[in-house]
Amino acid sequence: MSELFRIGNFSISTYSVCILVGVLIAGALFLLECKKYEIDLNFATNLIFWTVIFGIIGARLYYVIFNFGYYGSNPIEILKVWNGGLAIHGGLLFGLLFIILYTKKYKVRTLKVTDMAVVGVIIAQAIGRWGNFFNGEAHGPEITRTALEGMKIIPKFVIDGMNINGIYYMPTFYYESLWCLLGFIILLIVRRAFEYLRIGQLTGIYLVWYSAFRFVIEGYRTDSLMFSGFKVAQIVSVILFIVGLVLIFMNIGKSKFENRYDDYELEDIKF
C-alpha cells in the first residue's frame, strides 16, 4: 500500500485518493448532464450516492469471491479495501443493479440514465487505474527497462514505478488508463456531435470500447481473477461486448427521429 499521508494513527492511501477523485469527477459530470435535462437534484444525488455505495461493495465482493481461498482464512482483510482489491466489473455490475432498481421505482428509463453516466464512469476508471500503479498491482509480465524505454508513450516515472523489487513489469494499468481516457473523449464527442444518437447507444459504445480492450490487456495481466482455468475478466468482457453491440444496433430500421437521446421527455424523470 502506498501511503499518501497520515494523521495520527489514521492513514490515507494514494489508492483510496485515486478512487475518490475518480468518483467525484464522475459524479460531477453526471450532475452536469442532469442539469442540462432539468433533472431533479435529489433524484440525481441519491442515485450517485447509492450507486457508488453499491459499486464499491460489489467491486470488493467480486474480488473476494474469486480470491476466497485467501480471504476465507483472513476474513478481517476483506474490510481493508485501501490495500487494493476492487474489481471494476464487480463495481459495474452492482452499480448497474442499483440503477435498474432505482429507475424502475421512479419509472425512469434505465438506459437513459446509464447513457448519462458512462462518460463519467470511463474517466473515473482512467483515474482509478493510477491507484493500482501506486499499489504496485494490475501489471503485466516481467519486461526489460530497455523495452519500456523503447515505448515512447510511457513516461519515465511510470517506468521507474514498474521496478518492483528489482524487476521491471509491463504497465498494463497505464495502457488501460490511456484507453479509458481516449474512450472518454470519444464518448463526449459522440454525445455532443451526433444529432440522432439513440437511447442506449452511448452505453453500448462504452461497453464495446472498454470490453474489447480489457479482453486483450487482461491476457497480459499476472494477477487476474480466475475461474476454472479462465480469466474472469475476459469472460465478462466477451459478454459485455455482445451486450454493447446489441445496444448500439437495436434501433436499426426505426426512424432516426425515434427514441433519441436528446428528445427524452424531461417531465418523466422528475423526483
C-alpha positions as CSV (number, residue, x, y, z in Angstrom):
1,M,0.0,0.0,0.0
2,S,1.3,3.5,-0.9
3,E,0.6,5.9,1.9
4,L,-0.1,9.4,0.9
5,F,-0.2,11.0,4.4
6,R,-1.0,10.1,7.9
7,I,-3.0,11.8,10.7
8,G,-2.1,10.2,14.0
9,N,-2.9,6.5,13.5
10,F,-5.1,7.2,10.6
11,S,-3.5,6.5,7.2
12,I,-4.7,7.8,3.8
13,S,-3.5,5.7,0.9
14,T,-2.9,7.0,-2.6
15,Y,-5.0,4.2,-3.9
16,S,-8.0,5.5,-1.9
17,V,-7.5,9.0,-3.1
18,C,-7.4,8.0,-6.8
19,I,-10.7,6.1,-6.4
20,L,-12.2,9.1,-4.6
21,V,-11.1,11.6,-7.2
22,G,-12.5,9.4,-10.0
23,V,-15.8,9.1,-8.2
24,L,-16.1,12.8,-7.6
25,I,-15.3,13.6,-11.2
26,A,-17.8,11.0,-12.5
27,G,-20.5,12.4,-10.1
28,A,-19.8,16.0,-11.2
29,L,-20.1,15.1,-14.9
30,F,-23.4,13.2,-14.2
31,L,-24.8,16.2,-12.4
32,L,-23.9,18.5,-15.2
33,E,-25.8,16.3,-17.6
34,C,-28.7,16.1,-15.2
35,K,-28.7,20.0,-15.1
36,K,-28.9,20.0,-18.9
37,Y,-32.1,18.0,-18.8
38,E,-33.5,19.8,-15.7
39,I,-33.5,16.6,-13.7
40,D,-34.3,17.0,-10.0
41,L,-31.2,17.3,-7.9
42,N,-32.5,15.0,-5.2
43,F,-33.0,12.3,-7.7
44,A,-29.5,12.7,-9.1
45,T,-27.6,13.0,-5.8
46,N,-29.4,10.0,-4.3
47,L,-28.7,8.0,-7.4
48,I,-25.0,8.9,-7.3
49,F,-24.6,8.2,-3.6
50,W,-26.2,4.8,-3.6
51,T,-24.7,3.7,-6.9
52,V,-21.3,4.5,-5.5
53,I,-22.0,2.5,-2.3
54,F,-23.3,-0.5,-4.2
55,G,-20.5,-0.2,-6.7
56,I,-17.8,-0.3,-4.0
57,I,-19.4,-3.2,-2.2
58,G,-19.9,-5.1,-5.4
59,A,-16.3,-4.4,-6.5
60,R,-15.0,-5.8,-3.2
61,L,-17.3,-8.8,-3.0
62,Y,-16.5,-9.7,-6.6
63,Y,-12.8,-9.6,-5.8
64,V,-13.2,-11.5,-2.6
65,I,-15.3,-14.3,-4.1
66,F,-12.6,-15.1,-6.7
67,N,-9.9,-14.9,-4.0
68,F,-11.9,-16.8,-1.4
69,G,-9.0,-19.1,-0.5
70,Y,-7.1,-16.2,0.9
71,Y,-10.0,-14.2,2.4
72,G,-11.7,-17.2,3.8
73,S,-8.6,-17.7,6.0
74,N,-8.1,-14.0,6.6
75,P,-11.7,-12.5,6.9
76,I,-10.5,-9.3,8.5
77,E,-8.6,-8.5,5.3
78,I,-12.0,-8.2,3.5
79,L,-12.5,-4.8,5.1
80,K,-9.1,-3.4,4.1
81,V,-10.1,-2.0,0.7
82,W,-7.4,0.6,0.8
83,N,-4.9,-2.1,0.2
84,G,-6.4,-2.7,-3.2
85,G,-8.7,-5.4,-4.4
86,L,-11.6,-3.6,-6.1
87,A,-12.7,-5.3,-9.3
88,I,-14.1,-2.9,-11.9
89,H,-16.5,-5.5,-13.3
90,G,-18.0,-6.1,-9.9
91,G,-18.5,-2.4,-9.3
92,L,-20.1,-2.0,-12.7
93,L,-22.5,-4.9,-12.2
94,F,-23.6,-4.0,-8.7
95,G,-23.8,-0.3,-9.6
96,L,-26.0,-1.2,-12.6
97,L,-28.2,-3.4,-10.4
98,F,-28.9,-0.5,-8.2
99,I,-29.6,1.9,-11.1
100,I,-32.1,-0.6,-12.5
101,L,-33.9,-0.9,-9.2
102,Y,-33.8,2.9,-8.7
103,T,-35.0,3.8,-12.1
104,K,-37.8,1.2,-12.1
105,K,-39.0,2.7,-8.8
106,Y,-39.3,6.1,-10.3
107,K,-40.4,4.9,-13.7
108,V,-37.3,6.3,-15.5
109,R,-35.7,4.7,-18.5
110,T,-32.7,2.9,-17.2
111,L,-30.7,3.2,-20.4
112,K,-31.2,7.0,-20.4
113,V,-29.5,7.1,-17.0
114,T,-26.7,4.8,-18.0
115,D,-26.1,6.9,-21.1
116,M,-25.8,9.9,-18.9
117,A,-23.4,8.1,-16.5
118,V,-20.9,6.3,-18.7
119,V,-19.0,9.4,-19.7
120,G,-18.1,9.9,-16.1
121,V,-17.6,6.2,-15.4
122,I,-14.9,5.7,-18.0
123,I,-12.9,8.8,-16.9
124,A,-13.2,7.5,-13.3
125,Q,-11.7,4.2,-14.5
126,A,-8.9,6.0,-16.2
127,I,-8.1,7.8,-12.9
128,G,-8.7,4.9,-10.6
129,R,-6.2,2.8,-12.5
130,W,-3.4,5.0,-11.1
131,G,-4.3,3.7,-7.7
132,N,-3.1,0.3,-9.0
133,F,0.2,1.9,-10.0
134,F,0.8,3.3,-6.5
135,N,0.0,-0.1,-5.1
136,G,2.3,-1.9,-7.5
137,E,-0.5,-4.1,-8.9
138,A,-2.5,-4.7,-12.1
139,H,0.7,-5.0,-14.1
140,G,1.8,-7.4,-16.8
141,P,4.7,-9.8,-17.1
142,E,8.3,-9.2,-16.5
143,I,9.9,-6.9,-19.1
144,T,13.3,-5.1,-19.6
145,R,13.8,-1.4,-18.9
146,T,15.1,-1.1,-22.4
147,A,11.9,-2.4,-23.8
148,L,9.9,0.0,-21.7
149,E,12.0,3.0,-22.7
150,G,11.5,2.0,-26.3
151,M,7.8,2.6,-25.9
152,K,7.8,6.4,-26.2
153,I,4.3,6.8,-24.7
154,I,5.5,5.6,-21.3
155,P,6.8,8.4,-19.1
156,K,10.0,7.9,-17.1
157,F,8.2,8.0,-13.7
158,V,6.0,5.1,-14.8
159,I,9.0,3.1,-16.0
160,D,10.7,3.8,-12.6
161,G,7.5,2.8,-10.8
162,M,7.4,-0.5,-12.7
163,N,10.6,-1.5,-11.0
164,I,9.1,-3.7,-8.2
165,N,11.7,-5.4,-6.0
166,G,14.3,-5.1,-8.7
167,I,12.2,-6.5,-11.6
168,Y,10.5,-4.4,-14.3
169,Y,6.9,-5.2,-15.3
170,M,4.7,-4.3,-18.2
171,P,2.5,-1.3,-17.1
172,T,-0.9,-2.8,-18.2
173,F,-2.6,-0.4,-15.8
174,Y,-1.2,2.5,-17.8
175,Y,-2.3,1.2,-21.1
176,E,-5.8,0.7,-19.8
177,S,-5.9,4.2,-18.3
178,L,-4.9,5.7,-21.6
179,W,-7.5,3.6,-23.4
180,C,-10.2,4.8,-21.0
181,L,-9.1,8.4,-21.4
182,L,-9.4,8.1,-25.2
183,G,-12.8,6.5,-24.7
184,F,-13.9,9.4,-22.5
185,I,-13.0,11.8,-25.3
186,I,-14.8,9.7,-27.9
187,L,-18.0,9.4,-25.8
188,L,-18.0,13.2,-25.2
189,I,-17.7,13.8,-28.9
190,V,-20.4,11.3,-29.8
191,R,-22.8,12.7,-27.2
192,R,-22.4,16.3,-28.3
193,A,-21.9,15.8,-32.1
194,F,-24.3,13.1,-33.1
195,E,-27.8,14.7,-33.5
196,Y,-29.6,11.4,-33.9
197,L,-28.0,9.4,-31.1
198,R,-30.4,6.9,-29.7
199,I,-31.1,6.0,-26.1
200,G,-28.8,3.1,-25.2
201,Q,-26.2,3.7,-27.9
202,L,-23.8,5.6,-25.7
203,T,-23.9,2.8,-23.1
204,G,-23.3,0.3,-25.9
205,I,-20.3,2.2,-27.2
206,Y,-18.8,2.3,-23.7
207,L,-19.3,-1.4,-23.3
208,V,-17.8,-2.3,-26.7
209,W,-14.9,0.1,-26.3
210,Y,-13.9,-0.9,-22.8
211,S,-14.6,-4.6,-23.1
212,A,-12.6,-5.1,-26.3
213,F,-9.5,-3.6,-24.8
214,R,-10.0,-5.2,-21.4
215,F,-10.2,-8.6,-23.0
216,V,-6.9,-8.0,-24.8
217,I,-5.0,-6.4,-21.9
218,E,-6.2,-9.0,-19.4
219,G,-4.3,-11.6,-21.4
220,Y,-1.1,-9.9,-20.1
221,R,-2.1,-9.4,-16.5
222,T,-0.3,-11.5,-14.0
223,D,-2.9,-11.0,-11.2
224,S,-6.1,-11.9,-12.9
225,L,-9.1,-13.4,-11.1
226,M,-9.6,-17.0,-12.3
227,F,-12.5,-19.4,-12.7
228,S,-12.0,-23.0,-13.9
229,G,-8.7,-22.0,-15.6
230,F,-10.2,-19.0,-17.4
231,K,-9.6,-15.3,-16.7
232,V,-12.9,-14.0,-15.3
233,A,-12.4,-10.5,-16.7
234,Q,-12.1,-12.0,-20.2
235,I,-15.3,-14.0,-19.8
236,V,-17.2,-10.9,-18.6
237,S,-15.7,-8.7,-21.3
238,V,-17.0,-11.0,-24.0
239,I,-20.5,-10.9,-22.5
240,L,-20.5,-7.1,-22.1
241,F,-19.1,-6.6,-25.6
242,I,-22.0,-8.6,-27.0
243,V,-24.5,-6.6,-24.9
244,G,-22.9,-3.4,-26.1
245,L,-23.3,-4.4,-29.8
246,V,-27.0,-5.2,-29.2
247,L,-27.5,-1.7,-27.6
248,I,-25.8,0.0,-30.5
249,F,-27.7,-1.7,-33.2
250,M,-31.1,-2.4,-31.6
251,N,-32.7,0.7,-33.2
252,I,-31.7,-0.1,-36.7
253,G,-34.7,0.1,-39.1
254,K,-36.5,2.6,-36.9
255,S,-37.0,6.3,-37.8
256,K,-34.0,8.5,-37.0
257,F,-36.3,10.7,-35.0
258,E,-37.5,7.9,-32.7
259,N,-36.0,7.1,-29.3
260,R,-33.4,9.9,-29.5
261,Y,-31.2,10.7,-26.6
262,D,-31.9,14.4,-26.8
263,D,-35.6,14.0,-27.1
264,Y,-36.2,12.5,-23.7
265,E,-39.4,13.7,-22.0
266,L,-38.0,15.6,-19.1
267,E,-41.1,15.5,-17.0
268,D,-40.9,11.7,-16.7
269,I,-37.6,11.9,-14.9
270,K,-38.6,14.2,-12.0
271,F,-38.1,13.0,-8.5
